């Protein structure tokens, strides 16, 4: 009976786990979806007010990053100073030890004097004994000279390390002073944001909620965007483009081609498992949109090396609100976005690719590759 009862309880627990789990998963996703809908539905007036608050949020984040950077430098300097202290202690011990040895040698020399060395030579019984005595005196003199040189070198090293220590301590104090500015600026910006929210009187709670929503979505996007860039690189590296996609035209001395934005977007998004990233090519300008996350970036491609282009972001918006330069850079902190033609071409072209000319025009990228030999 007891065994049957425990079996029934076990079945009930398993059943409840299966029944609860889907709701748990839905509960994890739902807040992001809800927040996204709320932000998409705000009015133009609300968006303008929220943008001012969001700009302050971005500036606060930048000050926090600066504060963290300087704090890290301070910590590195503290470690460096500690290591210098240890090396100075070790060098001082070596220096003092050599000084004691030298002191003992000088005392022995003062007691015997030069006459003692002459006496040793004169007491030599034969030529062999004389030569051995002479070599011994030479060894003593040479070792004394080497010891003096070692002591002098130790002294110089000690002075250099002490100066290096003094420089590091001075640098540490300077960094600590530098740290005060971003801390003060961050506090000022936080206060400015709080005052601005207070000025909205009865709407304060609404805008605080909007701002919290934006912060949540922004933090979510920063994590996601690094994954999207990695996914983009993976797709490029897998060589999904065909000859027709690249519109390749071969000649004896060059290879020309072009990629239409529709083709590029199709290949990217057909092979992606993450949010869509839509590229639009204009006259010397590139627009990248992540529609599901209301992100738009504008920039251009710059030649990075002989085979790849680097995307240089210039400006952007998030839910229609302007992004600060440092916020845009934060999106690419884990790595840049590259268009590597060697990877794009894959096995289609077995040559060393050297880009001669690249043009971003309305709807496509055209390129020309200088080649020595084909296939």
Secondary structure in CASP SS format (residue, H / E / C, confidence):
PFRMAT SS
TARGET T0000
AUTHOR 0000-0000-0000
METHOD secondary structure of the structure
MODEL  1
X C 1.00
X H 1.00
X H 1.00
X H 1.00
X H 1.00
X H 1.00
X H 1.00
X H 1.00
X H 1.00
X H 1.00
X H 1.00
X H 1.00
X H 1.00
X H 1.00
X H 1.00
X H 1.00
X H 1.00
X H 1.00
X H 1.00
X H 1.00
X H 1.00
X H 1.00
X H 1.00
X H 1.00
X H 1.00
X H 1.00
X H 1.00
X H 1.00
X H 1.00
X H 1.00
X H 1.00
X H 1.00
X H 1.00
X H 1.00
X H 1.00
X H 1.00
X H 1.00
X H 1.00
X H 1.00
X H 1.00
X C 1.00
X C 1.00
X C 1.00
X H 1.00
X H 1.00
X H 1.00
X H 1.00
X H 1.00
X H 1.00
X H 1.00
X H 1.00
X H 1.00
X H 1.00
X H 1.00
X H 1.00
X H 1.00
X H 1.00
X H 1.00
X H 1.00
X H 1.00
X H 1.00
X H 1.00
X H 1.00
X H 1.00
X H 1.00
X H 1.00
X H 1.00
X H 1.00
X H 1.00
X H 1.00
X H 1.00
X H 1.00
X H 1.00
X H 1.00
X H 1.00
X H 1.00
X H 1.00
X H 1.00
X H 1.00
X H 1.00
X H 1.00
X H 1.00
X H 1.00
X H 1.00
X H 1.00
X H 1.00
X H 1.00
X H 1.00
X H 1.00
X H 1.00
X H 1.00
X H 1.00
X H 1.00
X H 1.00
X H 1.00
X H 1.00
X H 1.00
X H 1.00
X H 1.00
X H 1.00
X H 1.00
X H 1.00
X H 1.00
X H 1.00
X H 1.00
X H 1.00
X H 1.00
X H 1.00
X H 1.00
X H 1.00
X H 1.00
X H 1.00
X H 1.00
X H 1.00
X H 1.00
X H 1.00
X H 1.00
X H 1.00
X H 1.00
X H 1.00
X H 1.00
X H 1.00
X C 1.00
X C 1.00
X C 1.00
X C 1.00
X H 1.00
X H 1.00
X H 1.00
X H 1.00
X H 1.00
X H 1.00
X H 1.00
X H 1.00
X H 1.00
X H 1.00
X H 1.00
X H 1.00
X H 1.00
X H 1.00
X H 1.00
X H 1.00
X H 1.00
X H 1.00
X H 1.00
X H 1.00
X H 1.00
X H 1.00
X H 1.00
X H 1.00
X H 1.00
X H 1.00
X H 1.00
X H 1.00
X H 1.00
X H 1.00
X H 1.00
X H 1.00
X H 1.00
X H 1.00
X H 1.00
X H 1.00
X H 1.00
X H 1.00
X H 1.00
X H 1.00
X H 1.00
X H 1.00
X H 1.00
X H 1.00
X H 1.00
X H 1.00
X H 1.00
X H 1.00
X H 1.00
X H 1.00
X H 1.00
X H 1.00
X H 1.00
X H 1.00
X H 1.00
X H 1.00
X H 1.00
X H 1.00
X H 1.00
X H 1.00
X H 1.00
X H 1.00
X H 1.00
X H 1.00
X H 1.00
X H 1.00
X H 1.00
X H 1.00
X H 1.00
X H 1.00
X H 1.00
X H 1.00
X H 1.00
X C 1.00
X H 1.00
X H 1.00
X H 1.00
X H 1.00
X H 1.00
X H 1.00
X H 1.00
X H 1.00
X H 1.00
X H 1.00
X H 1.00
X H 1.00
X H 1.00
X H 1.00
X H 1.00
X H 1.00
X H 1.00
X H 1.00
X H 1.00
X H 1.00
X H 1.00
X H 1.00
X H 1.00
X H 1.00
X H 1.00
X H 1.00
X H 1.00
X H 1.00
X H 1.00
X H 1.00
X H 1.00
X H 1.00
X H 1.00
X H 1.00
X H 1.00
X H 1.00
X H 1.00
X C 1.00
X C 1.00
X C 1.00
X C 1.00
X C 1.00
X H 1.00
X H 1.00
X H 1.00
X H 1.00
X C 1.00
X C 1.00
X E 1.00
X E 1.00
X C 1.00
X C 1.00
X C 1.00
X E 1.00
X E 1.00
X E 1.00
X E 1.00
X E 1.00
X E 1.00
X E 1.00
X H 1.00
X H 1.00
X H 1.00
X H 1.00
X H 1.00
X H 1.00
X H 1.00
X H 1.00
X H 1.00
X H 1.00
X C 1.00
X C 1.00
X C 1.00
X C 1.00
X C 1.00
X C 1.00
X C 1.00
X E 1.00
X E 1.00
X E 1.00
X E 1.00
X E 1.00
X C 1.00
X C 1.00
X E 1.00
X E 1.00
X E 1.00
X E 1.00
X E 1.00
X E 1.00
X H 1.00
X H 1.00
X H 1.00
X C 1.00
X E 1.00
X E 1.00
X E 1.00
X E 1.00
X E 1.00
X E 1.00
X E 1.00
X E 1.00
X E 1.00
X C 1.00
X C 1.00
X C 1.00
X C 1.00
X E 1.00
X E 1.00
X E 1.00
X E 1.00
X E 1.00
X E 1.00
X E 1.00
X E 1.00
X E 1.00
X E 1.00
X E 1.00
X C 1.00
X C 1.00
X E 1.00
X E 1.00
X C 1.00
X C 1.00
X H 1.00
X H 1.00
X H 1.00
X H 1.00
X H 1.00
X H 1.00
X H 1.00
X C 1.00
X C 1.00
X C 1.00
X C 1.00
X C 1.00
X C 1.00
X E 1.00
X E 1.00
X E 1.00
X H 1.00
X H 1.00
X H 1.00
X H 1.00
X H 1.00
X H 1.00
X H 1.00
X H 1.00
X C 1.00
X C 1.00
X C 1.00
X C 1.00
X C 1.00
X E 1.00
X E 1.00
X E 1.00
X E 1.00
X E 1.00
X E 1.00
X E 1.00
X E 1.00
X C 1.00
X C 1.00
X E 1.00
X E 1.00
X E 1.00
X E 1.00
X E 1.00
X E 1.00
X E 1.00
X C 1.00
X C 1.00
X C 1.00
X C 1.00
X C 1.00
END
